[in-house]
């Protein structure tokens, strides 16, 4: 199975929330890091996904696949759905999970879809 990376922004917080000692994005990363990762998925912390006004955010990427950025996630509610969506993403050859097969939060909270990087043999 191809490797997929679940990038978790550890600097994320909700725009209207006061500064906290521990950012909700870091809490989300901790919960995901402590969970059983689906086969073919690794979790990595990142400093920023430029989704600051969208609360906690994650991105799914893999070589040759579409990349997705999801926001407005809640560490206390969405860990299981994020893991389910990451497993479905990792199982695809191109990163395109049919809309109906995506967890609800991935249907509603998609911030960006980025095409795979093209490589040249030149």
N, C-alpha and C positions, 0 to 999 in steps of 0.2 A: 504494500500500500504506500502511496506517495506521502511524503512528509508535508504537513501543513503547520504553519505557525500561527498561534493565537497571540497577537500582540495586545497587551493591556496597558493603557495609559495610566501611569501611577501618579500623575500630577492633576488628574481630572477632579473637578468638583462642580457642583451645580452653580450656575451663574449667580443666583440669588442667595446662596448659602454663605454664612460667615466663614472666614478662614478657620480651619481646624488644625489641630496638631497632626492628625493622620487624615490624609485626603481620602475620600470615598474610592477613588481609583486605586489607591494603594490597598485599601481594604478588599476591593474586588480582586486584585491580583493575588493577595494572600489567600483568599478563599479558593480561587481557581488553582493556585499552586499546590494547595493542600488536597485538592480533589483528585480522584482517579481520572487521568486524562484518557480520552478515547484513543484507540489505536491510530497511529499515524499523526498524532497532534502533539505539539510541544507548546508550552506557554512561555512567553518572554515579556518582561517589563520594558516599557519604553517611556521616555521622558515626556513626549507630547505627540498627540495625533491631530493637533490643531482643530479640535472639536470642543473647545473650552466652554462654549455656551450651551453645550448639549450634555452636560453632566458626565457620568462615567462612559467611557468609550473603549471599544476594542476593534481590532482589524484582523481579518483572516486573509492569509496569503500563502502561496506556494508557487514554485517555479512552473511556468507555463499555464497558470490558472488566473482567472479573474480574481481581483482583490476586492474585499468588501469592508467598509467601515460602518460600524453600528454605534449609536449613541443613545442617550437618555436611558441608560441601564441602571438598575438598582442592585447593589451588592446583596441586599437582604432578600431579594425576590427572584433574581434572574440567573443565578449560577447554573442550575440544572438545565435551563433552556439554552444558555450559552454553550454548555458542553454538548448538548444534543445538536445544536446547529453546527458546531465545530466538527463533530463526528460525521455529519451529513456532508459537509463541505469536503472533508478529507477523503471521503469515499468517491467523490466525483473525479472524472478525468480532466475537467476543465474549470471546476469551481462553481459551475452553474447548477445550483440545487433548484429543482422546480418550485415555483412560488408556493404551491399548496403543501409541499413537503417541508417547508421551512418552519421553525418554531414561530409562534405569533410575534414575539418581540423582533425577530429578524425580518418579518414582513412589514412591520410598522416602524421600526427604528433605523432603517438603513439610511445612512448619511451620504454614502458614495459607493459607486461601483467603478472600479478602475480596470481597464483591459490588461491582459498579460503583456509583459515586456516582450517585444520582438527581438530575436537575436539574428545576427547576420553571420553567414559563413564566409564572408568576404575577407 
